[in-house]
Amino acid sequence: MRFLMIYRPAAPPAPPSAQHRADMEKFVDELAKAGALIARGGFLAASSGARVQLADGRVTVSDGARPDSLERAAGFALVQAKSKDDAIALAERFLEVAGDGESEIRPLMEGPPT
């Protein structure tokens, strides 16, 4: 199964130390070699994005993300895991490297592209 994991740090992230970067790269390399990591990335400031909404047949576009959605989110990973429990274990290991915060795990629908 594929899972989207969204990371939200407990506090605004400070620039990582050289040791922290090395620990994270080691973890990422391990996931990639195991075939568990599909993609990863960090988010730019939410204010640099946009919202596109459709209501009653009318499209509106607003600057920035919803304040209550991804405002605190720092990054994401798309992973392959055998089960939700395995995805939770990956999130626990990630947080041990990343530090205080939370990782939201969202299972993705599988199937042929439409």
N, C-alpha and C positions, 0 to 999 in steps of 0.2 A: 504494500500500500504506500501511496505517497502522502506526505504530510507537509503543510506549510507551518513553519515555526516562526513566530514574531517575537522578537526580544525587546523588552522594555526595561531599561536599567532603573534601579531604585532612586538614583539621583542623576542629574545631568552628567554625562560621561566626561571625564578628564582625559587629556591625551594619554594614551597607554605608554607604559614604560617599555624599555627594550625587552625585559624579561616577559612581560605580559604579552607582547606581540609574538615572541618566540613560542610561548606556551600555546597561544591561540593557533599559530601556524602549524604547530605539531599536531594539535587536535584536528584541525581541518584536513591536514594531509592524511591522517589516520582514517578519517571518514571517507575521504575521496578514494583511497586505496581499497577500502572495504566495499566500495560501490554504494555507500549510503548517502553520499552528498551529491545532489543533482545540480544545485545552484545556491549561491549565497550573495548577499550584498548589504550595503548600509543605506539608510535613508538620508536624503538631504533634508533641510529644514522643511517642515510641513507647509510653511508659508510660501514656499517656492512651487507648490503644486497647484492643482485646480480641482474643483468639483463640477461634475456634469450631471445634471438632474433632468429627469423627464417626469412631468406631472400634467395630466389632462391634455396630452398631446403637445405640450410646450416644453422646449428644452431651455434650460438656463445654465449658465456657466459662471462660477464664482471662483475667485482667487483663494488658494489655500485649502488645506484639508479640514475636515470637521474637527473642531477643538477636542471633542470627546473620543475621537477614533484613534488615529495613529500619532497624535501630537507627541507623545513620549516615546514612541517606538524608535529604536535606534537601528534595527536591521532585521534581516530575515534569512531563513535557510529553507530550501526545498529539499526534503530528505526522502529516502526510500527505507521503509522499515517493515518488518514482518507483521507487526501488530501495534495497536495503540500503546500497549505496555512497553514495547521496544522503543517507540518514539518518546515516551516519557523518560525512559532510561537515557536516551541521547540528550534530551533537554536537561536532565539532572547533571550529566557530565559537562555539558556546555556551560551551565551556570557555575559549576565549580571552577571553570577557567575564567569566565566572563566576570563573575562577581555578583553581588546582590542585585536582584531584579526578578523579573518573571519572563517565562517563555510560554506564549500561548500556542497551543497545538491545534491545528485545524486539519482534519482528514479531507482529502480531495477525492472527488468522484473519478472513478476509473472508467475507461471505455474508449471507443474510437473517437477521433476528432470529428466534430460536426461541420 
